[in-house]
Amino acid sequence: MHDQTVTFSVKQDKKDEIKKTLGIVYEALLEKGYNPVNQIVGYILSEDPTYITTYNNARSLIRHIDRDELLQEMVKSYLAQ
């Protein structure tokens, strides 16, 4: 039997977590009738969690992500397109 080394990327895991969380937050804001982009931008700029609804635990989820990391991933994603 061949030994295989299993590798994983912490960076990729973090990126995936941010993307998944942002998607959940976006959907929760949309479902509650908010403009998700405006609300997320307001949160990022002000760090005021009340920009994010508590619906579907969105506020708690987004607060587990460092805003600097969130911004970095968003800019990287934007520039990659």
FIVOBA-454006 format. One record per residue: residue in one letter; x, y, z of N, C-alpha, C, O in turn. Coordinates in pm, whole numbers, padded with zeros to 5 digits, always signed. Example, Ala and Ser with C-alpha at 12.3 -4.5 7.8 and 13.67 -1.06 7.14 Angstrom:
<atoms>
a+01319-00569+00780+01230-00450+00780+01320-00330+00780+01424-00332+00846
s+01285-00225+00708+01367-00106+00714+01290+00003+00787+01341+00114+00804
</atoms>
This chain:
<atoms>
m+00084-00117+00000+00000+00000+00000+00088+00124+00000+00187+00131+00073
h+00052+00220-00082+00130+00343-00091+00084+00443+00013-00036+00463+00036
d+00181+00503+00075+00149+00610+00169+00124+00738+00089+00204+00776+00003
q+00016+00802+00119-00014+00928+00053-00015+01038+00158-00072+01024+00266
t+00048+01144+00123+00049+01259+00212-00074+01343+00182-00098+01383+00068
v-00150+01368+00282-00268+01452+00267-00229+01594+00306-00180+01619+00416
t-00253+01685+00214-00222+01824+00243-00349+01906+00237-00445+01871+00168
f-00348+02012+00309-00459+02106+00304-00405+02245+00322-00295+02265+00375
s-00481+02338+00280-00438+02477+00288-00523+02550+00390-00645+02561+00376
v-00458+02600+00492-00530+02679+00592-00586+02804+00526-00698+02846+00556
k-00508+02863+00435-00554+02982+00364-00681+02952+00284-00776+03030+00286
q-00682+02839+00215-00799+02803+00135-00918+02775+00225-01031+02812+00192
d-00895+02709+00337-01003+02682+00432-01064+02812+00483-01186+02825+00493
k-00979+02908+00515-01026+03038+00565-01103+03111+00456-01208+03170+00482
k-01052+03106+00335-01118+03170+00221-01257+03108+00199-01354+03179+00177
d-01264+02977+00205-01391+02908+00188-01489+02944+00300-01608+02961+00275
e-01439+02955+00422-01523+02992+00537-01580+03133+00519-01698+03157+00545
i-01496+03225+00475-01539+03362+00453-01645+03367+00344-01747+03434+00360
k-01621+03297+00236-01717+03296+00124-01851+03237+00167-01956+03291+00134
k-01847+03128+00240-01969+03063+00286-02046+03156+00381-02167+03173+00368
t-01976+03215+00475-02038+03305+00572-02098+03426+00503-02211+03465+00532
l-02024+03485+00412-02074+03602+00340-02200+03567+00261-02292+03647+00251
g-02203+03448+00204-02321+03402+00131-02443+03388+00222-02554+03427+00185
i-02421+03332+00340-02530+03317+00438-02581+03453+00482-02702+03476+00489
v-02489+03545+00511-02526+03679+00554-02602+03751+00443-02703+03815+00468
y-02553+03740+00322-02617+03803+00206-02761+03754+00192-02853+03834+00178
e-02779+03624+00196-02913+03565+00181-03006+03607+00295-03123+03637+00271
a-02954+03611+00417-03036+03651+00532-03083+03796+00516-03199+03828+00542
l-02993+03883+00473-03029+04023+00453-03132+04037+00341-03228+04113+00353
l-03112+03964+00234-03205+03966+00121-03344+03919+00164-03445+03981+00131
e-03348+03809+00238-03475+03753+00284-03550+03849+00376-03673+03848+00380
k-03477+03930+00450-03541+04026+00540-03574+04159+00472-03624+04251+00536
g-03545+04169+00343-03583+04288+00267-03479+04399+00263-03510+04510+00220
y-03359+04372+00308-03253+04472+00306-03175+04465+00175-03181+04366+00104
n-03102+04572+00145-03007+04570+00035-02878+04511+00093-02806+04580+00166
p-02847+04386+00061-02733+04318+00124-02599+04388+00103-02518+04395+00196
v-02575+04439-00015-02447+04504-00043-02431+04627+00045-02327+04647+00107
n-02534+04710+00051-02525+04831+00134-02506+04797+00281-02428+04862+00350
q-02576+04696+00328-02567+04659+00469-02429+04603+00503-02372+04637+00607
i-02376+04519+00416-02243+04461+00441-02135+04568+00436-02044+04569+00519
v-02145+04659+00340-02049+04770+00333-02059+04856+00459-01957+04894+00516
g-02180+04885+00502-02198+04963+00624-02134+04896+00743-02071+04961+00826
y-02150+04765+00752-02088+04689+00862-01936+04698+00854-01869+04724+00954
i-01882+04676+00736-01737+04677+00721-01679+04814+00756-01577+04823+00825
l-01742+04919+00708-01690+05053+00732-01703+05098+00877-01615+05167+00929
s-01811+05061+00941-01838+05113+01075-01809+05015+01188-01792+05055+01303
e-01803+04888+01155-01791+04779+01252-01913+04775+01346-01907+04719+01455
d-02022+04834+01301-02146+04834+01378-02226+04709+01339-02275+04699+01226
p-02239+04613+01431-02305+04487+01397-02454+04501+01366-02514+04409+01311
t-02514+04615+01401-02657+04629+01374-02688+04644+01225-02804+04640+01186
y-02586+04662+01142-02607+04660+00997-02646+04520+00950-02705+04505+00842
i-02615+04420+01028-02640+04280+00990-02755+04226+01074-02755+04238+01197
t-02851+04166+01008-02966+04109+01076-02925+03989+01164-02826+03922+01138
t-03004+03966+01267-02982+03848+01350-03048+03725+01288-03025+03613+01334
y-03129+03745+01186-03199+03637+01118-03098+03532+01069-02995+03565+01011
n-03131+03406+01091-03043+03293+01053-02903+03304+01113-02807+03250+01057
n-02892+03373+01226-02765+03384+01298-02657+03461+01218-02537+03447+01243
a-02703+03542+01122-02610+03611+01032-02514+03703+01107-02395+03707+01078
r-02567+03777+01203-02482+03873+01275-02370+03801+01351-02254+03843+01348
s-02405+03695+01417-02306+03619+01492-02201+03558+01399-02082+03558+01430
l-02246+03508+01285-02153+03446+01191-02051+03546+01137-01931+03517+01133
i-02099+03662+01096-02007+03758+01035-01910+03816+01138-01799+03856+01103
r-01951+03819+01263-01862+03874+01367-01747+03778+01400-01651+03817+01466
h-01755+03653+01353-01646+03558+01374-01536+03574+01270-01432+03509+01277
i-01560+03660+01174-01460+03684+01069-01394+03818+01094-01461+03919+01116
d-01264+03819+01092-01187+03943+01106-01218+04033+00987-01208+03989+00872
r-01255+04157+01014-01291+04248+00904-01178+04269+00805-01202+04282+00685
d-01053+04273+00853-00940+04289+00761-00931+04171+00665-00907+04189+00546
e-00949+04050+00719-00946+03931+00633-01061+03934+00534-01044+03898+00417
l-01177+03975+00580-01293+03985+00492-01266+04081+00377-01293+04049+00261
l-01214+04198+00409-01181+04296+00306-01075+04244+00210-01086+04263+00088
q-00972+04180+00263-00865+04127+00177-00922+04026+00078-00890+04031-00041
e-01005+03935+00126-01062+03833+00038-01156+03893-00065-01161+03848-00180
m-01231+03994-00025-01321+04060-00119-01242+04132-00229-01278+04123-00347
v-01137+04202-00191-01055+04272-00292-00986+04170-00383-00983+04188-00505
k-00931+04065-00326-00866+03961-00408-00964+03902-00507-00932+03883-00624
s-01083+03873-00460-01186+03815-00545-01226+03911-00656-01242+03870-00771
y-01242+04036-00623-01279+04137-00721-01170+04152-00828-01200+04158-00948
l-01046+04156-00786-00936+04176-00881-00909+04053-00966-00853+04064-01075
a-00946+03936-00918-00923+03811-00991-01020+03795-01108-00998+03711-01195
q-01126+03874-01110-01227+03858-01217-01194+03936-01338-01269+03932-01435
</atoms>
